[in-house]
Amino acid sequence: MNQKRVALVTGSTSGIGLAIAKRFIEDGFTIVFHSKSSVETGEQLAQFYPDAAYIRADLSDQKQARDLIAEVLSRYGGLDILVNNAGITKSIPHKDLQAATPEIWREIHEVNVIAPWTLITEAEAALRESSCEEYSSCIINITSHAGIRPKGASIPYAVSKASLNHVTKLLAVSLAPAIRVNAIAPGLVETPMSKGWVAARKLWQERSPMKRGAQPEDIAQIALMLIQSNYLTGEIIIADGGLNLT
C-alpha cells in the first residue's frame, strides 16, 4: 500500500489542474493525473514523477467516473485528496436564450456538477478511512467567479458553477469533521484555454486591483493552503485579483 498521501486531480494534464498537481507533488503527495483526451501527456507526466499514475476517463460518462475512483483505490489502496478541476463550458451570449439549448444545459451540468458528485460519493468511504487527527481528508472543487457574480461564458456554465459552489457548502456540513470541502472560484487564469480572451485580459488589466489575471500557480498556492489548513471548510475562495471589488 502506498505510504504517501494520495491526491486525485481531475483535468490535470494542463492549466490549473497541472499546476495544482505539481504543487502537491512538491509537498510530498503522490498524484493521480487525469484527463479525457491528452493521453500521451498524461502518461509522460506519470512516468516523470515517482509513484504517480495517469488514468483516462470521460467524466460525461458516469460509469467512467465511478471506474476512475475504483482504479485509484485499486492502485493505491486509499485516497486522501480529491480535486474536482475538470469542467467544460460553451461560449453563448447571455442574451441569446435560444442558443442555450436543453442539450447544452444537460451536457454542461453532467460534467460540471454530476461528475464531481459521482466522484465524491464513490470516494467518500476511502476519504473517511484516510482521515485522522493529524490531517483530515479534503475535497477541493474548482468553480468560477461566474458562479458568484452574473458573469461567465454562458448562463448554463455560470449556473453549473453556482451549483457546485452550493454543493461545496452542503457537503462541508454533511461530511465534517472527517472530510473538509472547499472551493476555489477563479476569474481569468492565464492558461492555453484563455489565450485568445483579449477582452477579458483587458478587463482585468484595467479594473482589477492586481492589474492581471491569475497564473495557474496562484490557484495552486490556494489549493495547497486549503489542504494544509486542517480547519477551513465550506469556503468559496474568490481568486480574481480583486475584480469583484470594482
Buried (B, 14 or more C-beta within 10 A) or exposed (E): EBEBBBBBBBBBBBBBBBBBBBBBBEEEBBBBBBBBEBEEBBBBBBEEBEBBBBBBBBBBBBEBBBBBBEBBBEBBEBBBBBBBBBBBBBEBEBEEEEBBEEEBBEBBBBBBBBBBBBBBEBBBEBBEBBBEEEBBBBBBBBBBBBBBBEBBBBBBBBBBBBBBBBBBBEBBEEBEEBBBBBBBBBBBBBBEEBEEBEEBBEBBBEEBEBEEBBBBBBBBBBBBEBBEBEEBBBBBBBBBBBBBEE
